[in-house]
């Protein structure tokens, strides 16, 4: 293995949640008078912590989102997760391989701890992630594209940044990993390769990842 720690993004990398959450986010923002398409949501918010939604809406319109925005949005997302969420094809196989080989891994997500755990319970990925392997933007002051979350995860896992690789599917996440001084493998299942500038390696099938990490 080329690395001592594999850091996974969660949404779109481990759980196939990006289509669900961005469809709901676009719909809710539009309801509130901020017309947003699904593609707009992917462009502006994919891979970001919730504070980015608030910050961009305030910057663009001068209006704040309602105080209960996060709670209402997450309620809709969690209900949809319970109905529809599945693991990303190939993700379980990668985790099985890493565990069998004794390679350290964790998840570092812009989502809240609750969102991560709801998604993992629904998809069965909770068997692979105890509390010591789960890191959220809630744990640090700044979410992606700041490097803080990835650096926090590496520190807690006891691995130097240069010995880590991040698995990401969003431009914001790639920027964060690069700023953290880590290699980053860009997953192109939902994001065009051209938008993942700066990656160490591109790949389009999660089933390929375990082999790529040892080349």
Secondary structure as GFF3:
##gff-version 3
##sequence-region A 1 215
A	DSSP	beta_strand	5	8	.	.	.	ID=ss1
A	DSSP	alpha_helix	18	31	.	.	.	ID=ss2
A	DSSP	alpha_helix	38	45	.	.	.	ID=ss3
A	DSSP	alpha_helix	50	61	.	.	.	ID=ss4
A	DSSP	alpha_helix	69	84	.	.	.	ID=ss5
A	DSSP	alpha_helix	91	101	.	.	.	ID=ss6
A	DSSP	beta_strand	104	109	.	.	.	ID=ss7
A	DSSP	alpha_helix	113	123	.	.	.	ID=ss8
A	DSSP	three_ten_helix	125	128	.	.	.	ID=ss9
A	DSSP	three_ten_helix	131	133	.	.	.	ID=ss10
A	DSSP	beta_strand	134	136	.	.	.	ID=ss11
A	DSSP	three_ten_helix	137	139	.	.	.	ID=ss12
A	DSSP	alpha_helix	148	157	.	.	.	ID=ss13
A	DSSP	three_ten_helix	161	163	.	.	.	ID=ss14
A	DSSP	beta_strand	164	168	.	.	.	ID=ss15
A	DSSP	alpha_helix	171	179	.	.	.	ID=ss16
A	DSSP	beta_strand	183	187	.	.	.	ID=ss17
A	DSSP	three_ten_helix	193	195	.	.	.	ID=ss18
A	DSSP	beta_strand	201	203	.	.	.	ID=ss19
A	DSSP	three_ten_helix	206	208	.	.	.	ID=ss20
A	DSSP	alpha_helix	209	212	.	.	.	ID=ss21
###
